[in-house]
């Protein structure tokens, strides 16, 4: 009688012992039917909700922007007005220079302050290409500062070296200068050379880069006095931020005619870099002094005649093509 009772007791206690004693193999419980779906489903749902909320925010911002913007008015009728309600006025260059002089008198600022221009260019070309950024130097018709650039002259001819020194060269020499330039013992604003020494200056090509003497930049030739005057007294400018040129052009106490002449000289030099296949090169031109606001200039009469002639040729070509197209169609 004892044996059957002991066997029954063992059958009752065996499941408890399996769960209570460590190290014994346990049978995992089956997952309930209401188990949570995979985490990826929740992530996808959250991502879709985020996109939807961002799109809704963008649409709402566009609606607010459209509601708040008013059409700009052409010209204010009063002396005091909110500038953002009106189009920015543009002025003829003579009128703008006169206004800058008037600002100086009313504000009691320094009369010999510099006059600056900001030129915005259209550097876009077809097929998503752009005009390469460039730098240039121009000899203005009227100098406005006594400062001169430091120019080095490469020559091995003693007579040419003497001419260079007489015309204001900062340094004159031959191949002995190469080592000092490479070691940055000598640093000049510009470098000019005569053709005879050019084969010996090849080690400096990568060091000087755009300032390496070349006929394209008018820094290589036999007329040493002319080259020295050009680079000692010339004004250097360059394209910044892919399409903007900022440079000073005169002093405010100069006659208005001289300021206008210097401005036109710079604009004419800038337009030389305009590709033949491009449209209008100068998009916007602003003039200011050191202490004044910028005045937007009207471009009529400021662009060189070459660019205007090209525009007229394009119009004439279009007019000629129209009759041909009509005759073909008939």
C-alpha positions, 0 to 999 in steps of 0.5 A: 500500500505504501508504494502506490502512495509514494509514486502518487506523491512523486507525480504530484511534486515533480512539476514543483521541483522542476521549477524550484530547483536551479539547473534543471531544464525548464519548459518555456511557456507558450506565447499568448495569442495577444502578443505585441507585433514586431517593433519594426511596425511601430517604427514605420508608423512613427516615421510616417506620422513624423513625415505627416506632421512635418508636411502639415507644418510646412503647408501651414507656414506657407499659408501664413507667409502668403497671408502676411505678404503684401504687394510692394508699392512703387514709390512712397508719398511721404518722407517717412515710410516703412521701407519693406512696403516699397520697392527699393529705389534705384538712382542714376550714378550722378544722382547717387554720388550727389546723395552720398556727398549730401549724406556726409554734409548732414552727418558731419562725417569725414569728408575724405572717406572711401567710396565703395561699390558692390557688384553682383554678377550672373555667373550661371551658364547653360547645363548647370555650369558657372563662370570661374571666379576671377581676379583682375587689376585695373588702372583707374583714370583718377588715382585716389590714394598715395599707396602703391603696390610692391612689385618684383621684376625678374631680369638678368640684364643689368640695363633692364634691372637699372630701368626697373629700379628707376621706375619704382620696382621694390625688388629686382633680380634673377634666378637667385630670388627663386629660393627666397620666394619659395622659402617666403623670405620675399613676398610681393604684391605682384611679379613681372618678368621679361621673356628671356628669363621665363624658362628658369622661373618654372619652379615658381609656377605652383608657388605664385599661381595666379601671380606667375608672370604671363602675357594674359595678365600683362605681367610678361613683356619688354616694356618694364616702365609700362608694366611697373606703372600698371601694377604699382598703381593699379586697383586689384579686385576679385570675385567673392562668394561665387558672384560678388565683387566688393572694392573701393573706387574713389574718395568722397571729396573727389569731383563727381565726374572723377568718381563716375569715371573710376566706376565706369572703368571698373565695370568695363573691366569686369565685363571683359570676363563675360562669356560670349554665350552668357546673358547680361553679366552685371545684375546689381550695382550698389554704391556707398561710402564708409558711413552711408547706406548703400544706394542701388544704381540704375545700370542704364548708361553704365554698361560698356558699349560692347555689351550693348552692341552684342544685345542689339546683334542678338535682337537683330538676329532674332528679327531676321530669323522670324521672316525665314520661319514665316516663309518656311511655314507658308 
